[in-house]
Amino acid sequence: MLVERANRREDRDNRRRKKKVCSFCEEKNLRIDFKEAIKLRRFMSDRAKILPRRVTGMCAKHQRVLTIAVKRARFLALIPCVGE
């Protein structure tokens, strides 16, 4: 019983992943612009929902900018409000 618990704990520790790095912080020349719909689609699900930070690996600052850009693009009908 105790051996099984220790093994499970070791397995759980081994599964931890490396933290994702914000691609916009890494490359300073990248910008988030609402007119670039193709770039915004990368951060959206197939249902046209904005993916959370834990999935995309973005920092809080760039996630806020991304959210505003997606909402502007939706308002101007550059990207759909709902998925297909």
PDB file of N, CA, C and O in Angstrom:
ATOM      1  N   MET A   1       0.827  -1.192   0.000  1.00  0.00           N
ATOM      2  CA  MET A   1       0.000   0.000   0.000  1.00  0.00           C
ATOM      3  C   MET A   1       0.874   1.259   0.000  1.00  0.00           C
ATOM      4  O   MET A   1       0.679   2.149  -0.828  1.00  0.00           O
ATOM      5  N   LEU A   2       1.821   1.333   0.915  1.00  0.00           N
ATOM      6  CA  LEU A   2       2.699   2.499   0.981  1.00  0.00           C
ATOM      7  C   LEU A   2       3.602   2.593  -0.240  1.00  0.00           C
ATOM      8  O   LEU A   2       3.931   3.686  -0.701  1.00  0.00           O
ATOM      9  N   VAL A   3       4.000   1.433  -0.759  1.00  0.00           N
ATOM     10  CA  VAL A   3       4.864   1.411  -1.935  1.00  0.00           C
ATOM     11  C   VAL A   3       4.099   1.947  -3.151  1.00  0.00           C
ATOM     12  O   VAL A   3       4.659   2.678  -3.968  1.00  0.00           O
ATOM     13  N   GLU A   4       2.820   1.582  -3.266  1.00  0.00           N
ATOM     14  CA  GLU A   4       2.006   2.065  -4.382  1.00  0.00           C
ATOM     15  C   GLU A   4       1.856   3.577  -4.337  1.00  0.00           C
ATOM     16  O   GLU A   4       1.937   4.239  -5.372  1.00  0.00           O
ATOM     17  N   ARG A   5       1.638   4.127  -3.156  1.00  0.00           N
ATOM     18  CA  ARG A   5       1.500   5.579  -3.015  1.00  0.00           C
ATOM     19  C   ARG A   5       2.793   6.292  -3.401  1.00  0.00           C
ATOM     20  O   ARG A   5       2.765   7.324  -4.072  1.00  0.00           O
ATOM     21  N   ALA A   6       3.919   5.737  -2.975  1.00  0.00           N
ATOM     22  CA  ALA A   6       5.203   6.350  -3.306  1.00  0.00           C
ATOM     23  C   ALA A   6       5.432   6.315  -4.809  1.00  0.00           C
ATOM     24  O   ALA A   6       5.937   7.280  -5.383  1.00  0.00           O
ATOM     25  N   ASN A   7       5.068   5.220  -5.445  1.00  0.00           N
ATOM     26  CA  ASN A   7       5.229   5.107  -6.899  1.00  0.00           C
ATOM     27  C   ASN A   7       4.343   6.110  -7.627  1.00  0.00           C
ATOM     28  O   ASN A   7       4.775   6.733  -8.597  1.00  0.00           O
ATOM     29  N   ARG A   8       3.096   6.269  -7.161  1.00  0.00           N
ATOM     30  CA  ARG A   8       2.200   7.234  -7.793  1.00  0.00           C
ATOM     31  C   ARG A   8       2.732   8.653  -7.643  1.00  0.00           C
ATOM     32  O   ARG A   8       2.649   9.451  -8.577  1.00  0.00           O
ATOM     33  N   ARG A   9       3.273   8.968  -6.484  1.00  0.00           N
ATOM     34  CA  ARG A   9       3.818  10.303  -6.242  1.00  0.00           C
ATOM     35  C   ARG A   9       5.008  10.567  -7.164  1.00  0.00           C
ATOM     36  O   ARG A   9       5.142  11.667  -7.699  1.00  0.00           O
ATOM     37  N   GLU A  10       5.863   9.581  -7.352  1.00  0.00           N
ATOM     38  CA  GLU A  10       7.007   9.739  -8.249  1.00  0.00           C
ATOM     39  C   GLU A  10       6.554   9.923  -9.685  1.00  0.00           C
ATOM     40  O   GLU A  10       7.119  10.740 -10.413  1.00  0.00           O
ATOM     41  N   ASP A  11       5.537   9.171 -10.106  1.00  0.00           N
ATOM     42  CA  ASP A  11       5.011   9.308 -11.465  1.00  0.00           C
ATOM     43  C   ASP A  11       4.448  10.706 -11.683  1.00  0.00           C
ATOM     44  O   ASP A  11       4.651  11.307 -12.738  1.00  0.00           O
ATOM     45  N   ARG A  12       3.747  11.215 -10.691  1.00  0.00           N
ATOM     46  CA  ARG A  12       3.155  12.544 -10.807  1.00  0.00           C
ATOM     47  C   ARG A  12       4.248  13.612 -10.923  1.00  0.00           C
ATOM     48  O   ARG A  12       4.109  14.550 -11.708  1.00  0.00           O
ATOM     49  N   ASP A  13       5.307  13.483 -10.171  1.00  0.00           N
ATOM     50  CA  ASP A  13       6.409  14.447 -10.230  1.00  0.00           C
ATOM     51  C   ASP A  13       7.133  14.384 -11.566  1.00  0.00           C
ATOM     52  O   ASP A  13       7.597  15.410 -12.063  1.00  0.00           O
ATOM     53  N   ASN A  14       7.238  13.208 -12.150  1.00  0.00           N
ATOM     54  CA  ASN A  14       7.924  13.056 -13.432  1.00  0.00           C
ATOM     55  C   ASN A  14       7.118  13.631 -14.587  1.00  0.00           C
ATOM     56  O   ASN A  14       7.684  13.973 -15.625  1.00  0.00           O
ATOM     57  N   ARG A  15       5.803  13.740 -14.420  1.00  0.00           N
ATOM     58  CA  ARG A  15       4.948  14.228 -15.484  1.00  0.00           C
ATOM     59  C   ARG A  15       4.928  15.748 -15.589  1.00  0.00           C
ATOM     60  O   ARG A  15       4.399  16.282 -16.564  1.00  0.00           O
ATOM     61  N   ARG A  16       5.474  16.440 -14.640  1.00  0.00           N
ATOM     62  CA  ARG A  16       5.443  17.899 -14.695  1.00  0.00           C
ATOM     63  C   ARG A  16       6.152  18.395 -15.936  1.00  0.00           C
ATOM     64  O   ARG A  16       7.226  17.919 -16.302  1.00  0.00           O
ATOM     65  N   ARG A  17       5.521  19.362 -16.570  1.00  0.00           N
ATOM     66  CA  ARG A  17       6.060  19.869 -17.822  1.00  0.00           C
ATOM     67  C   ARG A  17       6.795  21.177 -17.608  1.00  0.00           C
ATOM     68  O   ARG A  17       6.634  21.861 -16.598  1.00  0.00           O
ATOM     69  N   LYS A  18       7.599  21.490 -18.593  1.00  0.00           N
ATOM     70  CA  LYS A  18       8.307  22.753 -18.590  1.00  0.00           C
ATOM     71  C   LYS A  18       7.301  23.874 -18.840  1.00  0.00           C
ATOM     72  O   LYS A  18       6.399  23.716 -19.663  1.00  0.00           O
ATOM     73  N   LYS A  19       7.438  24.987 -18.154  1.00  0.00           N
ATOM     74  CA  LYS A  19       6.507  26.096 -18.303  1.00  0.00           C
ATOM     75  C   LYS A  19       6.638  26.710 -19.687  1.00  0.00           C
ATOM     76  O   LYS A  19       7.744  26.897 -20.194  1.00  0.00           O
ATOM     77  N   LYS A  20       5.487  27.024 -20.297  1.00  0.00           N
ATOM     78  CA  LYS A  20       5.488  27.626 -21.622  1.00  0.00           C
ATOM     79  C   LYS A  20       5.929  29.078 -21.520  1.00  0.00           C
ATOM     80  O   LYS A  20       5.709  29.740 -20.506  1.00  0.00           O
ATOM     81  N   VAL A  21       6.549  29.556 -22.576  1.00  0.00           N
ATOM     82  CA  VAL A  21       7.056  30.925 -22.608  1.00  0.00           C
ATOM     83  C   VAL A  21       6.219  31.725 -23.598  1.00  0.00           C
ATOM     84  O   VAL A  21       5.865  31.231 -24.669  1.00  0.00           O
ATOM     85  N   CYS A  22       5.912  32.947 -23.237  1.00  0.00           N
ATOM     86  CA  CYS A  22       5.122  33.824 -24.095  1.00  0.00           C
ATOM     87  C   CYS A  22       5.909  34.133 -25.370  1.00  0.00           C
ATOM     88  O   CYS A  22       7.036  34.625 -25.304  1.00  0.00           O
ATOM     89  N   SER A  23       5.320  33.845 -26.517  1.00  0.00           N
ATOM     90  CA  SER A  23       6.015  34.048 -27.789  1.00  0.00           C
ATOM     91  C   SER A  23       6.192  35.536 -28.085  1.00  0.00           C
ATOM     92  O   SER A  23       7.140  35.919 -28.771  1.00  0.00           O
ATOM     93  N   PHE A  24       5.297  36.374 -27.578  1.00  0.00           N
ATOM     94  CA  PHE A  24       5.404  37.808 -27.823  1.00  0.00           C
ATOM     95  C   PHE A  24       6.476  38.443 -26.940  1.00  0.00           C
ATOM     96  O   PHE A  24       7.080  39.442 -27.331  1.00  0.00           O
ATOM     97  N   CYS A  25       6.722  37.880 -25.760  1.00  0.00           N
ATOM     98  CA  CYS A  25       7.815  38.371 -24.906  1.00  0.00           C
ATOM     99  C   CYS A  25       9.160  37.905 -25.456  1.00  0.00           C
ATOM    100  O   CYS A  25      10.156  38.623 -25.367  1.00  0.00           O
ATOM    101  N   GLU A  26       9.187  36.704 -26.022  1.00  0.00           N
ATOM    102  CA  GLU A  26      10.422  36.145 -26.560  1.00  0.00           C
ATOM    103  C   GLU A  26      10.928  36.961 -27.747  1.00  0.00           C
ATOM    104  O   GLU A  26      12.097  37.344 -27.795  1.00  0.00           O
ATOM    105  N   GLU A  27      10.047  37.219 -28.692  1.00  0.00           N
ATOM    106  CA  GLU A  27      10.416  37.976 -29.884  1.00  0.00           C
ATOM    107  C   GLU A  27       9.799  39.366 -29.784  1.00  0.00           C
ATOM    108  O   GLU A  27       8.584  39.530 -29.902  1.00  0.00           O
ATOM    109  N   LYS A  28      10.625  40.335 -29.572  1.00  0.00           N
ATOM    110  CA  LYS A  28      10.156  41.696 -29.318  1.00  0.00           C
ATOM    111  C   LYS A  28       9.501  42.343 -30.539  1.00  0.00           C
ATOM    112  O   LYS A  28       8.699  43.264 -30.387  1.00  0.00           O
ATOM    113  N   ASN A  29       9.830  41.877 -31.746  1.00  0.00           N
ATOM    114  CA  ASN A  29       9.298  42.535 -32.948  1.00  0.00           C
ATOM    115  C   ASN A  29       7.881  42.068 -33.306  1.00  0.00           C
ATOM    116  O   ASN A  29       7.250  42.655 -34.184  1.00  0.00           O
ATOM    117  N   LEU A  30       7.367  41.016 -32.637  1.00  0.00           N
ATOM    118  CA  LEU A  30       5.999  40.568 -32.876  1.00  0.00           C
ATOM    119  C   LEU A  30       5.010  41.530 -32.232  1.00  0.00           C
ATOM    120  O   LEU A  30       5.235  42.023 -31.126  1.00  0.00           O
ATOM    121  N   ARG A  31       3.909  41.792 -32.937  1.00  0.00           N
ATOM    122  CA  ARG A  31       2.861  42.661 -32.394  1.00  0.00           C
ATOM    123  C   ARG A  31       1.519  41.967 -32.540  1.00  0.00           C
ATOM    124  O   ARG A  31       1.318  41.165 -33.452  1.00  0.00           O
ATOM    125  N   ILE A  32       0.611  42.277 -31.644  1.00  0.00           N
ATOM    126  CA  ILE A  32      -0.744  41.757 -31.736  1.00  0.00           C
ATOM    127  C   ILE A  32      -1.591  42.847 -32.365  1.00  0.00           C
ATOM    128  O   ILE A  32      -1.760  43.923 -31.792  1.00  0.00           O
ATOM    129  N   ASP A  33      -2.132  42.561 -33.566  1.00  0.00           N
ATOM    130  CA  ASP A  33      -2.925  43.546 -34.284  1.00  0.00           C
ATOM    131  C   ASP A  33      -4.243  42.901 -34.688  1.00  0.00           C
ATOM    132  O   ASP A  33      -4.251  41.774 -35.183  1.00  0.00           O
ATOM    133  N   PHE A  34      -5.348  43.594 -34.485  1.00  0.00           N
ATOM    134  CA  PHE A  34      -6.655  43.025 -34.782  1.00  0.00           C
ATOM    135  C   PHE A  34      -6.868  42.799 -36.272  1.00  0.00           C
ATOM    136  O   PHE A  34      -7.758  42.039 -36.652  1.00  0.00           O
ATOM    137  N   LYS A  35      -6.073  43.442 -37.126  1.00  0.00           N
ATOM    138  CA  LYS A  35      -6.224  43.288 -38.570  1.00  0.00           C
ATOM    139  C   LYS A  35      -5.593  42.000 -39.092  1.00  0.00           C
ATOM    140  O   LYS A  35      -5.887  41.584 -40.213  1.00  0.00           O
ATOM    141  N   GLU A  36      -4.747  41.373 -38.312  1.00  0.00           N
ATOM    142  CA  GLU A  36      -4.088  40.129 -38.717  1.00  0.00           C
ATOM    143  C   GLU A  36      -4.907  38.942 -38.201  1.00  0.00           C
ATOM    144  O   GLU A  36      -4.577  38.344 -37.177  1.00  0.00           O
ATOM    145  N   ALA A  37      -5.960  38.618 -38.916  1.00  0.00           N
ATOM    146  CA  ALA A  37      -6.897  37.578 -38.485  1.00  0.00           C
ATOM    147  C   ALA A  37      -6.244  36.197 -38.440  1.00  0.00           C
ATOM    148  O   ALA A  37      -6.598  35.376 -37.594  1.00  0.00           O
ATOM    149  N   ILE A  38      -5.316  35.938 -39.323  1.00  0.00           N
ATOM    150  CA  ILE A  38      -4.658  34.621 -39.365  1.00  0.00           C
ATOM    151  C   ILE A  38      -3.853  34.393 -38.086  1.00  0.00           C
ATOM    152  O   ILE A  38      -3.857  33.295 -37.531  1.00  0.00           O
ATOM    153  N   LYS A  39      -3.172  35.422 -37.629  1.00  0.00           N
ATOM    154  CA  LYS A  39      -2.389  35.311 -36.397  1.00  0.00           C
ATOM    155  C   LYS A  39      -3.307  35.131 -35.185  1.00  0.00           C
ATOM    156  O   LYS A  39      -2.977  34.388 -34.261  1.00  0.00           O
ATOM    157  N   LEU A  40      -4.445  35.802 -35.190  1.00  0.00           N
ATOM    158  CA  LEU A  40      -5.385  35.691 -34.073  1.00  0.00           C
ATOM    159  C   LEU A  40      -6.034  34.314 -34.019  1.00  0.00           C
ATOM    160  O   LEU A  40      -6.334  33.812 -32.936  1.00  0.00           O
ATOM    161  N   ARG A  41      -6.255  33.698 -35.183  1.00  0.00           N
ATOM    162  CA  ARG A  41      -6.876  32.376 -35.237  1.00  0.00           C
ATOM    163  C   ARG A  41      -6.051  31.322 -34.508  1.00  0.00           C
ATOM    164  O   ARG A  41      -6.594  30.326 -34.029  1.00  0.00           O
ATOM    165  N   ARG A  42      -4.739  31.540 -34.423  1.00  0.00           N
ATOM    166  CA  ARG A  42      -3.854  30.598 -33.748  1.00  0.00           C
ATOM    167  C   ARG A  42      -4.181  30.494 -32.258  1.00  0.00           C
ATOM    168  O   ARG A  42      -3.911  29.470 -31.630  1.00  0.00           O
ATOM    169  N   PHE A  43      -4.756  31.546 -31.700  1.00  0.00           N
ATOM    170  CA  PHE A  43      -5.055  31.595 -30.274  1.00  0.00           C
ATOM    171  C   PHE A  43      -6.540  31.388 -29.989  1.00  0.00           C
ATOM    172  O   PHE A  43      -7.036  31.759 -28.925  1.00  0.00           O
ATOM    173  N   MET A  44      -7.247  30.790 -30.954  1.00  0.00           N
ATOM    174  CA  MET A  44      -8.670  30.527 -30.791  1.00  0.00           C
ATOM    175  C   MET A  44      -8.961  29.053 -31.026  1.00  0.00           C
ATOM    176  O   MET A  44      -8.248  28.384 -31.774  1.00  0.00           O
ATOM    177  N   SER A  45     -10.011  28.548 -30.385  1.00  0.00           N
ATOM    178  CA  SER A  45     -10.401  27.150 -30.568  1.00  0.00           C
ATOM    179  C   SER A  45     -11.201  27.003 -31.860  1.00  0.00           C
ATOM    180  O   SER A  45     -11.489  27.985 -32.544  1.00  0.00           O
ATOM    181  N   ASP A  46     -11.552  25.765 -32.179  1.00  0.00           N
ATOM    182  CA  ASP A  46     -12.350  25.528 -33.379  1.00  0.00           C
ATOM    183  C   ASP A  46     -13.767  26.074 -33.232  1.00  0.00           C
ATOM    184  O   ASP A  46     -14.467  26.264 -34.227  1.00  0.00           O
ATOM    185  N   ARG A  47     -14.188  26.326 -32.002  1.00  0.00           N
ATOM    186  CA  ARG A  47     -15.494  26.921 -31.732  1.00  0.00           C
ATOM    187  C   ARG A  47     -15.426  28.447 -31.656  1.00  0.00           C
ATOM    188  O   ARG A  47     -16.389  29.094 -31.243  1.00  0.00           O
ATOM    189  N   ALA A  48     -14.300  29.014 -32.050  1.00  0.00           N
ATOM    190  CA  ALA A  48     -14.052  30.461 -32.082  1.00  0.00           C
ATOM    191  C   ALA A  48     -14.002  31.084 -30.696  1.00  0.00           C
ATOM    192  O   ALA A  48     -14.337  32.256 -30.524  1.00  0.00           O
ATOM    193  N   LYS A  49     -13.581  30.297 -29.702  1.00  0.00           N
ATOM    194  CA  LYS A  49     -13.398  30.828 -28.356  1.00  0.00           C
ATOM    195  C   LYS A  49     -11.918  31.152 -28.154  1.00  0.00           C
ATOM    196  O   LYS A  49     -11.049  30.482 -28.713  1.00  0.00           O
ATOM    197  N   ILE A  50     -11.640  32.168 -27.363  1.00  0.00           N
ATOM    198  CA  ILE A  50     -10.264  32.547 -27.071  1.00  0.00           C
ATOM    199  C   ILE A  50      -9.682  31.519 -26.105  1.00  0.00           C
ATOM    200  O   ILE A  50     -10.276  31.227 -25.067  1.00  0.00           O
ATOM    201  N   LEU A  51      -8.525  30.978 -26.452  1.00  0.00           N
ATOM    202  CA  LEU A  51      -7.896  29.977 -25.599  1.00  0.00           C
ATOM    203  C   LEU A  51      -7.308  30.638 -24.353  1.00  0.00           C
ATOM    204  O   LEU A  51      -6.813  31.763 -24.436  1.00  0.00           O
ATOM    205  N   PRO A  52      -7.351  29.966 -23.203  1.00  0.00           N
ATOM    206  CA  PRO A  52      -6.822  30.550 -21.968  1.00  0.00           C
ATOM    207  C   PRO A  52      -5.297  30.568 -21.937  1.00  0.00           C
ATOM    208  O   PRO A  52      -4.632  29.925 -22.749  1.00  0.00           O
ATOM    209  N   ARG A  53      -4.773  31.305 -21.001  1.00  0.00           N
ATOM    210  CA  ARG A  53      -3.318  31.450 -20.861  1.00  0.00           C
ATOM    211  C   ARG A  53      -2.624  30.132 -20.604  1.00  0.00           C
ATOM    212  O   ARG A  53      -1.527  29.897 -21.112  1.00  0.00           O
ATOM    213  N   ARG A  54      -3.243  29.276 -19.828  1.00  0.00           N
ATOM    214  CA  ARG A  54      -2.597  27.998 -19.500  1.00  0.00           C
ATOM    215  C   ARG A  54      -2.420  27.116 -20.724  1.00  0.00           C
ATOM    216  O   ARG A  54      -1.561  26.233 -20.731  1.00  0.00           O
ATOM    217  N   VAL A  55      -3.221  27.343 -21.760  1.00  0.00           N
ATOM    218  CA  VAL A  55      -3.106  26.565 -23.000  1.00  0.00           C
ATOM    219  C   VAL A  55      -2.111  27.230 -23.946  1.00  0.00           C
ATOM    220  O   VAL A  55      -1.245  26.560 -24.508  1.00  0.00           O
ATOM    221  N   THR A  56      -2.232  28.543 -24.125  1.00  0.00           N
ATOM    222  CA  THR A  56      -1.380  29.246 -25.087  1.00  0.00           C
ATOM    223  C   THR A  56       0.007  29.535 -24.537  1.00  0.00           C
ATOM    224  O   THR A  56       0.965  29.627 -25.304  1.00  0.00           O
ATOM    225  N   GLY A  57       0.132  29.681 -23.220  1.00  0.00           N
ATOM    226  CA  GLY A  57       1.422  29.979 -22.623  1.00  0.00           C
ATOM    227  C   GLY A  57       1.785  31.451 -22.665  1.00  0.00           C
ATOM    228  O   GLY A  57       2.949  31.805 -22.480  1.00  0.00           O
ATOM    229  N   MET A  58       0.814  32.312 -22.903  1.00  0.00           N
ATOM    230  CA  MET A  58       1.081  33.753 -22.968  1.00  0.00           C
ATOM    231  C   MET A  58       1.137  34.350 -21.566  1.00  0.00           C
ATOM    232  O   MET A  58       0.580  33.798 -20.617  1.00  0.00           O
ATOM    233  N   CYS A  59       1.814  35.480 -21.457  1.00  0.00           N
ATOM    234  CA  CYS A  59       1.831  36.194 -20.187  1.00  0.00           C
ATOM    235  C   CYS A  59       0.520  36.982 -20.056  1.00  0.00           C
ATOM    236  O   CYS A  59      -0.207  37.148 -21.035  1.00  0.00           O
ATOM    237  N   ALA A  60       0.226  37.457 -18.860  1.00  0.00           N
ATOM    238  CA  ALA A  60      -1.041  38.143 -18.594  1.00  0.00           C
ATOM    239  C   ALA A  60      -1.179  39.416 -19.426  1.00  0.00           C
ATOM    240  O   ALA A  60      -2.262  39.730 -19.920  1.00  0.00           O
ATOM    241  N   LYS A  61      -0.089  40.132 -19.574  1.00  0.00           N
ATOM    242  CA  LYS A  61      -0.111  41.390 -20.328  1.00  0.00           C
ATOM    243  C   LYS A  61      -0.517  41.157 -21.776  1.00  0.00           C
ATOM    244  O   LYS A  61      -1.387  41.853 -22.299  1.00  0.00           O
ATOM    245  N   HIS A  62       0.108  40.182 -22.424  1.00  0.00           N
ATOM    246  CA  HIS A  62      -0.177  39.919 -23.827  1.00  0.00           C
ATOM    247  C   HIS A  62      -1.525  39.215 -24.007  1.00  0.00           C
ATOM    248  O   HIS A  62      -2.162  39.368 -25.049  1.00  0.00           O
ATOM    249  N   GLN A  63      -1.965  38.449 -23.012  1.00  0.00           N
ATOM    250  CA  GLN A  63      -3.282  37.820 -23.094  1.00  0.00           C
ATOM    251  C   GLN A  63      -4.383  38.885 -23.093  1.00  0.00           C
ATOM    252  O   GLN A  63      -5.373  38.752 -23.812  1.00  0.00           O
ATOM    253  N   ARG A  64      -4.215  39.926 -22.298  1.00  0.00           N
ATOM    254  CA  ARG A  64      -5.196  41.014 -22.277  1.00  0.00           C
ATOM    255  C   ARG A  64      -5.237  41.735 -23.620  1.00  0.00           C
ATOM    256  O   ARG A  64      -6.316  42.044 -24.127  1.00  0.00           O
ATOM    257  N   VAL A  65      -4.078  42.002 -24.193  1.00  0.00           N
ATOM    258  CA  VAL A  65      -4.012  42.665 -25.498  1.00  0.00           C
ATOM    259  C   VAL A  65      -4.637  41.774 -26.572  1.00  0.00           C
ATOM    260  O   VAL A  65      -5.353  42.260 -27.447  1.00  0.00           O
ATOM    261  N   LEU A  66      -4.367  40.483 -26.504  1.00  0.00           N
ATOM    262  CA  LEU A  66      -4.930  39.535 -27.459  1.00  0.00           C
ATOM    263  C   LEU A  66      -6.451  39.504 -27.374  1.00  0.00           C
ATOM    264  O   LEU A  66      -7.129  39.490 -28.402  1.00  0.00           O
ATOM    265  N   THR A  67      -6.984  39.494 -26.174  1.00  0.00           N
ATOM    266  CA  THR A  67      -8.433  39.466 -25.985  1.00  0.00           C
ATOM    267  C   THR A  67      -9.099  40.674 -26.612  1.00  0.00           C
ATOM    268  O   THR A  67     -10.125  40.541 -27.280  1.00  0.00           O
ATOM    269  N   ILE A  68      -8.534  41.842 -26.408  1.00  0.00           N
ATOM    270  CA  ILE A  68      -9.074  43.070 -26.986  1.00  0.00           C
ATOM    271  C   ILE A  68      -9.001  43.014 -28.509  1.00  0.00           C
ATOM    272  O   ILE A  68      -9.943  43.418 -29.191  1.00  0.00           O
ATOM    273  N   ALA A  69      -7.879  42.510 -29.050  1.00  0.00           N
ATOM    274  CA  ALA A  69      -7.714  42.422 -30.503  1.00  0.00           C
ATOM    275  C   ALA A  69      -8.734  41.459 -31.118  1.00  0.00           C
ATOM    276  O   ALA A  69      -9.284  41.741 -32.182  1.00  0.00           O
ATOM    277  N   VAL A  70      -8.987  40.333 -30.461  1.00  0.00           N
ATOM    278  CA  VAL A  70      -9.959  39.365 -30.965  1.00  0.00           C
ATOM    279  C   VAL A  70     -11.355  39.968 -30.953  1.00  0.00           C
ATOM    280  O   VAL A  70     -12.115  39.798 -31.906  1.00  0.00           O
ATOM    281  N   LYS A  71     -11.693  40.666 -29.889  1.00  0.00           N
ATOM    282  CA  LYS A  71     -13.020  41.281 -29.799  1.00  0.00           C
ATOM    283  C   LYS A  71     -13.207  42.362 -30.858  1.00  0.00           C
ATOM    284  O   LYS A  71     -14.298  42.495 -31.412  1.00  0.00           O
ATOM    285  N   ARG A  72     -12.173  43.128 -31.145  1.00  0.00           N
ATOM    286  CA  ARG A  72     -12.250  44.137 -32.205  1.00  0.00           C
ATOM    287  C   ARG A  72     -12.414  43.479 -33.573  1.00  0.00           C
ATOM    288  O   ARG A  72     -13.202  43.939 -34.400  1.00  0.00           O
ATOM    289  N   ALA A  73     -11.671  42.408 -33.804  1.00  0.00           N
ATOM    290  CA  ALA A  73     -11.761  41.706 -35.081  1.00  0.00           C
ATOM    291  C   ALA A  73     -13.142  41.077 -35.259  1.00  0.00           C
ATOM    292  O   ALA A  73     -13.667  41.038 -36.372  1.00  0.00           O
ATOM    293  N   ARG A  74     -13.731  40.586 -34.174  1.00  0.00           N
ATOM    294  CA  ARG A  74     -15.083  40.047 -34.249  1.00  0.00           C
ATOM    295  C   ARG A  74     -16.081  41.141 -34.590  1.00  0.00           C
ATOM    296  O   ARG A  74     -16.975  40.941 -35.413  1.00  0.00           O
ATOM    297  N   PHE A  75     -15.928  42.294 -33.959  1.00  0.00           N
ATOM    298  CA  PHE A  75     -16.838  43.414 -34.192  1.00  0.00           C
ATOM    299  C   PHE A  75     -16.802  43.859 -35.654  1.00  0.00           C
ATOM    300  O   PHE A  75     -17.832  44.217 -36.226  1.00  0.00           O
ATOM    301  N   LEU A  76     -15.615  43.834 -36.250  1.00  0.00           N
ATOM    302  CA  LEU A  76     -15.459  44.235 -37.649  1.00  0.00           C
ATOM    303  C   LEU A  76     -15.671  43.074 -38.624  1.00  0.00           C
ATOM    304  O   LEU A  76     -15.480  43.233 -39.830  1.00  0.00           O
ATOM    305  N   ALA A  77     -16.061  41.921 -38.108  1.00  0.00           N
ATOM    306  CA  ALA A  77     -16.351  40.717 -38.891  1.00  0.00           C
ATOM    307  C   ALA A  77     -15.126  40.202 -39.657  1.00  0.00           C
ATOM    308  O   ALA A  77     -15.265  39.641 -40.743  1.00  0.00           O
ATOM    309  N   LEU A  78     -13.932  40.392 -39.092  1.00  0.00           N
ATOM    310  CA  LEU A  78     -12.730  39.821 -39.694  1.00  0.00           C
ATOM    311  C   LEU A  78     -12.595  38.341 -39.323  1.00  0.00           C
ATOM    312  O   LEU A  78     -12.045  37.544 -40.084  1.00  0.00           O
ATOM    313  N   ILE A  79     -13.107  37.990 -38.141  1.00  0.00           N
ATOM    314  CA  ILE A  79     -13.153  36.602 -37.703  1.00  0.00           C
ATOM    315  C   ILE A  79     -14.578  36.316 -37.205  1.00  0.00           C
ATOM    316  O   ILE A  79     -15.270  37.237 -36.768  1.00  0.00           O
ATOM    317  N   PRO A  80     -15.020  35.064 -37.264  1.00  0.00           N
ATOM    318  CA  PRO A  80     -16.395  34.770 -36.858  1.00  0.00           C
ATOM    319  C   PRO A  80     -16.576  34.830 -35.343  1.00  0.00           C
ATOM    320  O   PRO A  80     -15.628  34.640 -34.581  1.00  0.00           O
ATOM    321  N   CYS A  81     -17.802  35.095 -34.926  1.00  0.00           N
ATOM    322  CA  CYS A  81     -18.138  35.097 -33.501  1.00  0.00           C
ATOM    323  C   CYS A  81     -18.415  33.694 -32.996  1.00  0.00           C
ATOM    324  O   CYS A  81     -18.266  33.418 -31.806  1.00  0.00           O
ATOM    325  N   VAL A  82     -18.819  32.805 -33.895  1.00  0.00           N
ATOM    326  CA  VAL A  82     -19.091  31.409 -33.538  1.00  0.00           C
ATOM    327  C   VAL A  82     -18.357  30.505 -34.515  1.00  0.00           C
ATOM    328  O   VAL A  82     -18.047  30.906 -35.637  1.00  0.00           O
ATOM    329  N   GLY A  83     -18.081  29.276 -34.075  1.00  0.00           N
ATOM    330  CA  GLY A  83     -17.381  28.324 -34.932  1.00  0.00           C
ATOM    331  C   GLY A  83     -18.270  27.771 -36.019  1.00  0.00           C
ATOM    332  O   GLY A  83     -19.433  28.153 -36.148  1.00  0.00           O
ATOM    333  N   GLU A  84     -17.717  26.874 -36.793  1.00  0.00           N
ATOM    334  CA  GLU A  84     -18.456  26.299 -37.925  1.00  0.00           C
ATOM    335  C   GLU A  84     -19.295  25.120 -37.502  1.00  0.00           C
ATOM    336  O   GLU A  84     -19.979  24.520 -38.331  1.00  0.00           O
TER     337      GLU A  84
END
